[in-house]
Amino acid sequence: MPVQYRISGGGAEAIAASVEEGIAAGALAPGAALPAIRELAQQLGVNPNTVAAAYRLLRDRGAVESAGRRGTRVRDRPATTPRSLRGLAVPPGVRDLSTGNPNPALLPAISVAPGPVVLYGDPPITPALAELAAAELAADGVPADHLAATSGALDGIERVLAAHLRPGDRVAVEDPGWPNLIDLLAALGLVPEPVGVDDDGPLPADLARALGRGVRAVVVTSRAQNPTGAAVSADRADDLRALLDGSDVLLIEDDHCAAIAGVPLHTLAGVSRHWAFIRSAAKAYGPDLRLAVLAGDQRTVERVAGRLRLGPGWVSHLLQNLTVGLWRDPAVARQVAEAESAYGAARAGLCAALAARDVVAHGRSGLNVWVPVPDEAVAMTALFAAGWAAAPGARFRIRCAPGLRVTIAELAPADIDPLADAVAAAVRGPGRSSV
């Protein structure tokens, strides 16, 4: 049924603002259906074209989405409000494995020491960060002749997309994939084209279909794919490179979990005319370390750096110097390696325990394990009852089958079997035997 919130306004902008106010106040809940265009036009005494224009504004701002015969609905995470309107309500006493966060106990301690005074007009990326990042990226096979620093991976992705695309362009994205990226595309007026994922990364046949549909850009998670833990293998990288080789399609690679991914990198960087490879420090060193290094072709990096100059100017040199210090510190390197090992053991342990219970699970790399389920709501309820919470797959899916994402970052060895028992029971649903 359409929502009961009373939308007001006499022009497209006023109608859109009224809907945004309802979303921000919580009166228009995620998934709520807005009135049909002609129905709302009659209520407001305006031309249907005015309501249609208002709905277009809201779609362009990432507030609503068209759902075919289901009409126009509020997005799960509208881009026009600063809060996620569908946060997971975890009951008291339930262990929360839905967050996607690293384990705070495995993050290095951070202290900020003042560096040289930085003034307007100084280089936006510090020489020390540029030198260290270039060496590390080159060692991983990523051309690093042109570099920029951005405020995290998503900031880098947004700046690259904005440098090359315009509203209405189609972008190939992994399905299931990172919700923030899907939301970002909606906010930019870009159209996601889903590409299926298996343990080795994006499926070549799906990418070929997306290319045939005229996508202007492709976003690939190199490893630690969120939510499935997929990592691009050497053979899959060859297949994907063959599809993209020499093309005009913009390629964006997200290596957000580099230091703790648990698998080697097989990059696609440089295969197309315009490309960007983005490596973030947040997962290994702390989410508040809002820094990513962006490598790419000269034109792309120049556009990103030029737009940065007209906005924040640069990423704080305090953060850049801090990151360089962490990367060069042998004690921190040992701690990060220990964290990578701990995450790998938890990930492999849970996948093995689920396999022993005849439950399919995916988690080659990173901080998460993806478990396909017949019904997400039923599985979530069963997990709650057993004392565990996972993230519902609906947050990550465009067209793919249902599933749950389990964050393994804080799992201890003693947690594995009880959690596997609970997940197995949740997957099977009520009344289904484990035999």
C-alpha positions in Angstrom: 0.0 0.0 0.0 1.2 3.5 -0.6 2.5 5.4 2.4 0.3 7.6 4.6 2.7 10.5 4.8 1.2 13.5 3.2 3.4 14.8 0.4 3.0 18.5 -0.3 4.3 21.1 -2.9 3.2 22.8 -6.0 6.4 22.5 -8.1 8.8 19.6 -8.8 11.4 20.9 -6.4 9.0 21.5 -3.6 7.4 18.0 -4.0 10.9 16.4 -4.0 11.8 18.4 -0.9 8.7 17.2 0.8 9.5 13.6 0.1 13.1 14.2 1.3 11.8 15.6 4.6 9.6 12.5 5.1 12.6 10.3 4.5 14.8 12.2 6.9 12.1 12.2 9.6 11.5 8.5 9.2 7.9 9.0 8.1 8.8 7.4 4.7 10.5 4.1 5.6 12.9 2.2 3.4 10.9 0.3 0.7 7.8 2.5 1.2 5.9 3.0 -2.1 5.2 6.6 -3.2 1.9 7.4 -4.7 1.4 6.8 -8.4 2.2 9.9 -10.5 -1.4 10.6 -11.6 -2.7 9.9 -8.1 -0.3 12.3 -6.4 -0.9 14.9 -9.2 -4.6 14.8 -8.5 -4.0 15.1 -4.7 -1.8 18.2 -5.1 -3.7 19.8 -8.0 -0.7 19.8 -10.3 0.1 18.5 -13.8 1.3 14.8 -13.8 4.4 16.0 -15.6 5.3 18.0 -12.5 5.1 14.9 -10.2 7.1 12.9 -12.8 9.8 15.6 -12.8 9.9 15.5 -8.9 10.3 11.7 -9.0 13.1 12.1 -11.5 14.9 14.6 -9.2 14.6 12.1 -6.3 15.9 9.3 -8.4 18.8 11.4 -9.5 19.6 12.3 -5.9 19.6 8.6 -4.9 16.5 9.0 -2.6 14.1 6.7 -4.5 14.2 4.0 -7.1 11.8 2.7 -9.7 10.7 -0.8 -9.0 8.9 -1.7 -12.2 5.3 -2.7 -11.4 5.9 -2.0 -7.7 6.1 1.7 -8.6 8.5 4.2 -7.1 9.9 3.3 -3.7 12.2 4.8 -1.1 15.7 3.3 -1.4 17.0 1.1 1.4 19.7 3.6 2.1 18.7 7.0 0.6 21.5 9.2 -0.3 19.6 12.3 0.8 19.8 11.5 4.5 22.9 11.0 6.6 21.7 7.9 8.3 21.1 4.4 7.2 17.3 3.9 7.5 17.5 0.2 7.6 20.2 -0.5 10.1 20.2 -4.0 11.6 18.4 -4.1 15.0 20.4 -6.6 16.9 18.5 -7.9 20.0 20.3 -7.7 23.4 22.5 -10.7 24.1 23.0 -11.5 20.4 26.6 -11.6 19.0 26.8 -9.1 16.1 28.7 -10.4 13.1 27.0 -8.0 10.6 29.3 -5.0 10.7 32.1 -5.7 8.2 34.6 -4.1 10.6 38.1 -5.2 11.4 38.9 -6.4 14.9 39.9 -3.3 17.0 42.2 -5.5 19.0 44.2 -6.4 15.9 44.7 -2.8 14.7 48.0 -1.0 15.4 48.1 1.8 17.9 48.2 5.2 16.2 49.8 8.4 17.5 50.1 11.6 15.5 53.3 13.5 15.6 53.4 17.0 14.0 55.3 17.2 10.7 56.6 20.1 8.6 54.2 23.0 8.1 52.2 22.5 4.9 51.0 25.6 3.1 48.8 26.3 0.1 50.5 25.5 -3.1 52.6 22.6 -1.7 52.4 19.3 -3.5 49.1 17.5 -2.7 50.8 14.1 -2.1 53.9 14.0 0.0 57.1 12.8 -1.6 57.5 10.1 1.0 54.0 8.6 0.4 54.5 8.9 -3.4 57.8 7.1 -3.3 56.6 4.3 -0.9 53.3 3.8 -2.7 54.9 3.7 -6.1 57.4 1.1 -5.0 54.7 -1.1 -3.4 52.3 -0.8 -6.3 55.0 -1.5 -8.9 56.0 -4.6 -7.0 52.4 -5.8 -7.3 52.3 -5.1 -11.1 50.4 -1.8 -10.9 51.8 1.0 -13.1 52.5 3.9 -10.7 53.8 6.7 -12.8 50.8 8.9 -11.8 49.5 9.0 -8.3 46.9 10.9 -6.1 45.7 10.6 -2.5 42.0 10.5 -1.7 40.0 10.3 1.5 39.4 6.5 1.4 38.4 4.1 -1.3 34.9 5.3 -1.9 36.1 8.9 -2.3 38.5 7.8 -4.9 35.9 5.8 -6.8 33.5 8.7 -6.8 36.1 11.1 -8.1 37.1 8.7 -10.9 33.5 8.1 -11.9 32.8 11.8 -11.9 35.9 12.5 -13.9 34.7 10.4 -16.8 31.0 9.7 -16.6 27.7 11.6 -16.6 24.2 10.8 -15.4 22.6 7.9 -17.3 25.8 6.1 -18.0 25.8 2.4 -17.2 28.4 0.9 -14.8 29.2 -2.8 -14.4 29.3 -3.7 -10.7 29.6 -7.0 -8.9 26.4 -8.7 -7.7 26.4 -9.2 -4.8 28.5 -6.2 -4.2 29.4 -3.3 -1.9 26.2 -1.4 -0.8 28.0 1.9 -0.6 29.1 1.6 -4.2 25.5 0.8 -5.4 24.2 3.7 -3.4 26.9 6.0 -4.8 25.9 5.1 -8.4 22.3 6.0 -7.6 23.4 9.4 -6.1 25.5 10.1 -9.2 22.6 9.2 -11.5 24.5 6.3 -12.9 22.9 2.9 -13.7 24.3 -0.3 -12.2 24.7 -3.2 -14.6 25.1 -6.4 -12.4 27.9 -8.8 -13.0 27.9 -12.1 -11.2 30.8 -13.2 -8.9 32.3 -16.5 -8.0 35.3 -17.3 -5.7 37.6 -16.2 -8.5 36.0 -12.8 -9.1 33.6 -11.3 -11.7 32.2 -13.9 -14.2 33.6 -13.2 -17.7 30.4 -14.2 -19.4 28.5 -11.6 -17.3 31.1 -9.0 -18.0 30.9 -9.7 -21.7 27.1 -9.2 -21.6 27.5 -5.9 -19.6 30.0 -4.7 -22.2 27.6 -5.6 -24.9 24.9 -3.5 -23.2 27.2 -0.5 -23.5 28.6 0.0 -20.0 30.9 3.0 -19.7 32.8 1.8 -16.7 33.6 -1.4 -14.7 34.3 -1.6 -11.0 36.2 -4.7 -9.8 37.2 -5.6 -6.3 40.7 -7.2 -6.6 40.4 -9.3 -3.5 38.4 -9.4 -0.2 35.3 -8.7 -2.2 32.4 -7.5 -0.1 30.4 -9.5 0.7 31.6 -12.8 -0.8 35.4 -12.7 -0.1 36.1 -13.4 -3.7 39.6 -12.7 -5.1 40.5 -12.3 -8.7 42.7 -15.3 -9.6 45.5 -15.4 -12.1 43.4 -17.2 -14.7 40.3 -15.0 -14.1 42.5 -11.9 -14.5 43.7 -13.2 -17.9 40.0 -13.7 -19.0 38.9 -10.2 -17.8 41.9 -8.5 -19.4 41.1 -10.2 -22.7 37.6 -8.6 -22.5 38.9 -5.1 -21.6 42.2 -5.0 -23.5 42.6 -1.6 -25.3 39.0 -0.6 -24.8 37.6 2.8 -23.9 35.7 1.4 -20.9 36.8 3.0 -17.7 38.3 0.3 -15.3 38.3 0.9 -11.5 40.0 -1.6 -9.3 39.3 -1.5 -5.5 42.0 -3.0 -3.4 40.6 -1.9 0.0 41.9 -4.8 2.0 45.4 -5.1 0.6 47.5 -5.7 3.7 45.1 -8.3 5.3 43.4 -9.8 2.3 45.2 -13.2 2.7 45.7 -13.8 -1.0 48.1 -12.3 -3.7 47.0 -9.5 -6.1 46.3 -10.3 -9.7 45.7 -6.8 -11.1 44.0 -5.6 -14.3 45.6 -2.2 -14.0 46.5 -0.6 -17.3 44.5 -2.9 -19.5 42.2 -0.1 -20.8 42.9 3.4 -21.9 41.4 4.9 -18.8 41.8 3.2 -15.5 42.3 3.7 -11.8 43.7 1.4 -9.1 42.8 2.4 -5.5 44.4 1.0 -2.4 43.0 2.0 1.0 44.7 1.9 4.4 41.4 1.7 6.5 40.9 -2.1 6.9 44.4 -3.0 8.0 45.3 0.2 10.0 42.0 1.5 11.2 38.7 2.8 9.6 39.4 6.3 10.8 42.6 6.5 8.7 40.8 8.1 5.8 43.5 7.7 3.1 43.8 5.8 -0.1 46.4 5.9 -2.8 45.1 6.1 -6.4 47.2 5.2 -9.4 45.9 5.5 -12.9 46.5 6.8 -16.4 47.7 10.3 -16.6 44.4 11.9 -17.8 42.4 10.2 -15.0 44.8 11.1 -12.2 45.1 14.7 -13.5 41.3 15.0 -13.5 41.0 13.6 -10.0 43.8 15.8 -8.6 42.4 18.9 -10.4 39.0 18.4 -8.9 40.5 17.8 -5.4 42.3 21.1 -5.8 38.9 22.8 -6.3 37.4 21.1 -3.2 39.3 20.1 -0.1 42.6 20.8 -1.8 44.5 17.8 -0.6 44.3 15.0 1.9 45.9 16.1 5.1 49.7 15.6 5.1 49.3 14.6 8.8 47.4 11.5 7.6 49.9 10.9 4.8 52.9 11.1 7.1 51.1 8.9 9.6 50.4 6.3 7.0 54.0 6.3 5.8 55.2 5.8 9.3 52.9 2.8 9.8 53.9 1.3 6.5 57.6 1.6 7.4 57.4 0.4 11.0 58.6 -3.2 11.4 56.6 -3.7 14.5 53.4 -2.6 12.8 54.2 -4.8 9.8 54.4 -7.8 12.2 51.1 -6.9 13.8 49.4 -6.5 10.5 50.7 -9.9 9.4 49.4 -11.5 12.6 46.0 -9.9 11.9 46.0 -11.3 8.3 46.8 -14.7 9.7 44.1 -14.5 12.4 41.5 -13.4 9.8 42.6 -16.2 7.5 42.3 -18.8 10.2 38.8 -17.7 11.2 37.6 -17.5 7.6 39.0 -20.9 6.7 37.8 -22.4 10.0 34.2 -21.3 9.5 34.1 -22.3 5.8 35.5 -25.8 6.7 33.0 -26.2 9.6 30.1 -25.2 7.3 31.3 -27.6 4.6 31.4 -30.4 7.2 27.7 -29.6 7.8 26.9 -29.6 4.1 26.5 -25.9 3.9 27.9 -23.9 1.0 30.0 -20.9 2.0 32.3 -18.5 0.2 35.3 -16.7 1.8 38.6 -16.8 -0.1 39.9 -13.6 1.3 39.2 -10.6 3.5 36.9 -10.2 6.5 33.6 -11.8 5.5 32.0 -15.1 4.6 29.0 -15.3 2.3 26.4 -18.0 2.9 23.6 -18.6 0.3 20.2 -19.1 1.9 16.8 -19.9 0.6 15.1 -17.2 2.6 17.0 -14.3 4.3 14.3 -13.4 6.7 13.8 -16.9 8.0 17.6 -17.5 8.3 18.1 -14.2 10.1 15.3 -15.0 12.6 16.8 -18.4 13.2 20.3 -16.9 13.8 18.9 -14.3 16.2 17.3 -17.1 18.2 20.6 -18.9 18.4 22.4 -15.8 19.6 24.1 -14.6 16.4 23.5 -11.8 13.9 24.7 -11.6 10.3 24.1 -9.0 7.6 21.1 -9.7 5.3 22.1 -10.2 1.7 19.4 -7.8 0.5 21.8 -5.0 1.3 24.3 -6.3 -1.2 22.2 -7.8 -4.0 20.9 -6.4 -7.3 19.6 -9.6 -9.0 21.6 -12.4 -7.4 20.1 -15.1 -5.1 19.6 -14.5 -1.3 22.4 -14.9 1.2 23.9 -13.7 4.5 27.2 -12.0 5.1 29.1 -13.1 8.3 32.0 -10.9 9.4 34.7 -13.2 10.9 37.0 -10.5 12.2 36.3 -11.1 15.9 35.7 -14.9 15.9 37.8 -17.0 18.3 38.5 -20.7 17.6 35.9 -21.6 20.2 33.2 -19.7 18.3 33.5 -21.6 15.1 31.5 -24.8 15.8 28.6 -23.1 17.7 28.3 -20.5 14.9 28.5 -23.2 12.2 25.8 -25.2 13.9 23.6 -22.0 14.1 24.2 -21.1 10.5 23.5 -24.7 9.3 20.2 -24.7 11.2 19.3 -21.3 9.8 20.1 -22.3 6.2 17.9 -25.4 6.5 15.0 -23.5 8.1 12.4 -24.8 10.5 11.4 -28.4 10.3 14.3 -29.5 8.1 16.6 -32.2 9.4 20.4 -31.8 9.4 20.8 -35.5 8.5 
